[in-house]
Amino acid sequence: MAEKPAVHPGIAVGEALRTLARDILSEARTILTDQTREHAAAVHDFRKTMKRWRALLRLLEPFLGDDARAPRGQARDFARELAGARDAQSAIEALDDLQEKAPLSARTIGSIRRRLEAMRIGAEAATLTQAVRARLIIALENSGSAVNAWPLDISFAELARELAETYKLARDDAPSGDWRKIDPEVLHDLRRRVVAHRYQMELVEPLWPKFGRLWVAEAQRLRDRLGAFQDLSVLHGFTAPHGPLAPWRSRLTPLILARRAAHAKAAQRIAGRLFAERPRAFRKRIEALWKSGKR
C-alpha cells in the first residue's frame, strides 16, 4: 500500500499540504464512483474521508481564511446529509459491541438487528442516490480546482504552531472528573477534536516513524473508544418512547449505560497518556524532529 502524502524536510511544506489535499479529494471521488461498493461501506468511507478533509482545512484556515472555511463547512454539510444512514449503521455496530457483554437472547438480538437493518437500508436508499453522488462529485472537482490556487507559502514552524493548537483544543476539551458521569455531548465534542488531531498528526509521522505511528495509534484508540461510546448513545436514542427500538427500552437501557461507562473509563485512561504533555512542549518536540530531519 502506498504511503499517504505527508510533510518531509526535503519537500516544501506548502506543496506537501497541497499534495495531501489532492489525495484526500481523489480518495473521496473514488468512493463515490465505485458502484460495486456496498452502500453502508460507501457512506462510512466517504464520511471518514471528509473527516480527513475537514481536519486538513481546519489546520490551514489561519493561512487560507475563507478558502478553507467555506469548503470545511461544505464538507460538514456533506457528512450531515448522510447522517441518517450512518446513525442506523452506528446503532448496528453498538448492538454488536453490546452483544459481547449483554445477556440478551439470540431471538431478541435478531429482532433488534432486523429493525435496524431495515432502517439503514431505507436511509441509504434515500440519501446516497445517483443524483447525490453526482452532486458530491462535482463539488469535489470544484474543490480540487481551488486547491491548485491555494497560496501556501508556509514554514514548518507555522505548521507546528497549528498542530499544537489542535492538540491544545483537544486537551482543553478533555473533561476533569469521572468520565463515566460526564454528559455524553461533552465526550461527543471531544471526539471531534480527537479526530482532527489524529488525522493532522499523520502529516508529521515520517519525521520519526516509530514515534509517529505510536502517537497516531494511541489517538486512534481514543477515537475508537469515544466512537463506541457515541454509537451506544445513538442506540440508546432509538429506544426513546415512540422510537424504533422503544419495545426493547427496559432491556437495552441498563446494558447500554453499563457498556458506555466501560468505554468512558477506558477513554479517560488513554486521554491521560495522550494529553500528558503541555502544548508548548508538544510543539517544541515536533519542531525538534523537523530540525533533526533536515540535518
N, C-alpha and C positions, 0 to 999 in steps of 0.2 A: 504494500500500500504506500502510495506516495505521501511524503511528509506535507503537512499543511504549511502554507506560507507563514513566515514569522520574521522577526527582526533579527538581523545578523550584523555584526560590525563591518562586514565587507560590502554592505548594501545601504544605500541612502534610506534613512528611516521612512521618509515620505513615500518612496517608491515601494518599500516593503508593505506599508499600510495599504497602498493602492492595489497591490497585487492580492493582498488578503481580501479586500473588498470585492474584487472581481471574482475571486474563488468562491466566496460565500454566495454571491448572486448567481453564479453558474450552477452551484450545487442546488440552489432553490429552484432554478429553472428546470434542471434535470428531474427533480422530484415531480414537478407539475406536468411535465411532458411524458413521463413514464406511465403509460396506460396499463402496464402489467402489474404495477404496484397496488396492493390492496388499499382500499380507501382509508382504513384505520392507520396503516403504516404511512400513507401519504400525508394525512393530517398531522400525525405525530412528527414525522421527519421535517415537514415544512415549518411547523411551529418551532421546532428545535433550531432550524437554520435561521429563522427570523430572530431568535434569541441571540444567536451569534452576531447577526447583523446589527441588532439594536445595541449590543454590548460594544461593538466597534464604533458605532455612531455616537454613543454616549462618551466614549473616550475622545473622539475627535471634535465634539461640539465646541469646546473652547477655542478651537482653531478655525472651524468652518462656519460657526454660527448657524443661520437658518439652513444652510446647505446640508447640515447634519440633523438639525432639529426637525425639519419637515419630513424627511424620509423616515426618521425614527418614529414619529407619530403615525405615519402611514403604515409602518411595519407593525406597530401596536394594534392598529385597526384591523390589519390582516389577521393577526392572531385571534382577536376577539371575534372576528367573523366566523372562525372555525371552532369557537369555544364550545358550542353545543355538542358537536361530535366528540370533542376531546373530553368533555365532562363525563359523558357516558363511558368512554374508554377508561378514564381515571377511576371511575367507580368500579369497573370490572377489575382493574388492577388492585384496587383496595380490597375487593372481595377475595381475590387470590391471596393477598397478604393476610387477610383475616382468617382465611380457611386453614392456614398453617397452625393457628393457635386456637381457633374458635371451635367450641363443642356444638357445632350445628350438623344436622343430618344431611346426608347426600341429597335427599329429596328437597330439603329447604334451600340448600345451596344451588341446586339445579333450577328451582323455580325463580330464585332471585336473578341468577345469571341469564335465564331466558328473557326476563323482563328488561334487564339492562342491555342485552344484545339487541333486542327489538328497538330500544331507544337509540342505540348507537347507529344502527343501520338506517333508521328513519332520519336521524340528524345528518348523517353523511350524505344521504340522497338529496337532502335539502340545502346542503352547504357547498360541498365540493363538486359542483356541476361543471359541465364543459364550459359554460359561459363564464363561471367564476374562474376556472383555470385560465381561460384566455385573457381575462381582465388582469389577473395577477401576473401573468407572463409579460403583458405589455408594460405593467408598472415596473417589473424587474428590469426590463430592457431600458426603460427611461432612466432608472437609477444607474444602470451600467454606463449610459452615456454621460451622466452627470459626474461619475467617478473620474472620468478622463479629464475633467476640467477642475478637479479639486486642487486648490493651492496648498500643497503640503510640504512647505519648507520648514520641517520640524526637527529640532535637535533631540537626541536621546534624553537629555536632561528634562526637556519639556514633556516628553512621553512618560518618563518615570514619575514626574510630578502628578500626571493624571492617573497613572496606575495606582499610585499611593493614595490619591483622593478617593478612588473607588473602594480601595481597601479600607480606608478610614470610614467611609459611609457605611460599609457593611459592618465593620467593627462597632461603630456607634449604634447601629440598629440592633445589635445583639443585646437582648434584654438582660437585666440583672434579675436575681431571684430564681426560683424553681421554674424551669420552662414548662413543666407539666401543668402549671397553674396559670400560664400566660394566655391571653386572648389569642385564639387561632389566627386572627387577622395580623397580629404583630409578627408571628412566625411566617406568615404568607408574604408579608412585605420584606422580611429579612431574606427569604428565599430568592426574591427578585434581585436583591443586592448581591447575593452569593453567586447567582447565575452569571451576572455581569462580570464579577471578579474572576470567576473560574475561566470564562472564555477569554478575558483580557490577558490572563496570565499565560495562556498558550502562546501569546505573542513573544514572550521572552524566555520560553522554555529552552531554546537552543543555547542560551548564554551559559547555562550549567545544566545539561540534560538530566542528570540524575536528580538534582535538587528540584528542577522544574517539573519533572514528571511526578515526583512525590507530592509537590505542592498542589499541582492540578488534581491529582488523585484524591488528596485529602479534601480539597474544595468540592470535588465531585461526590465524595462520601457524604459531606454535609448537605449538599444539594439533594442527594437521594433520600436522606432521612427526612429532610423538610418536605420533599416532594411526596413521600409516602404519607406523611402527616396530612398534607393538603388533600391527597387522594381520599383518605379516610374522612376528611371533613366534607368532601363532595358527596361521598356515600352517605354520610350522616344527614346531609341536607336533603337527600332524596327520601329519607324516612319521615320527613315532616308531615303533619296532618294534611291529608288530601294529596300527598306526594306519591310518586310511582312506587315507592317501597314502604308506604305507610303501614300495610298489613304486617310487616315484619319489624316494626319500630321497637317493640318491647324486647325482642330477642337480639336485635342488632345493636341497639344503643350502648348497653354496658360493655359489649365486646369491642365496639369501635373506640369508645373512650379509653379503655384499658390499653388497647394496641397503640392508640395515638400517643398516650402517655409514655409508652416504651420508646417510641420514635423520638419524642421530645427530649427525653432523658439522654438518649444516645447522641442526638444532635448537639446538645449542650456540651457534652464531653468533647466532641470533635471541634466545636467552635472555640472552646477554651484553648486548644492547641493551635488552631489556625490563626487566631487573633491575639496570641500572646504578645506579639511584638508591637511596639509603638509605631505609628505610621511613619514618623521621621526615620527610625531605624530601618524600617521596611524599604523606604525609598533609597536610603544610603546603600543598602545591600544590593539592590538592583543596579544602581549606578556603578558600584564597585565591580560587579560582574561584567558590565559593559566595558569598563576601562580595562579590565583584565583580558577580555576577549580581543581588544584592539592591539594588544602588545605583540 
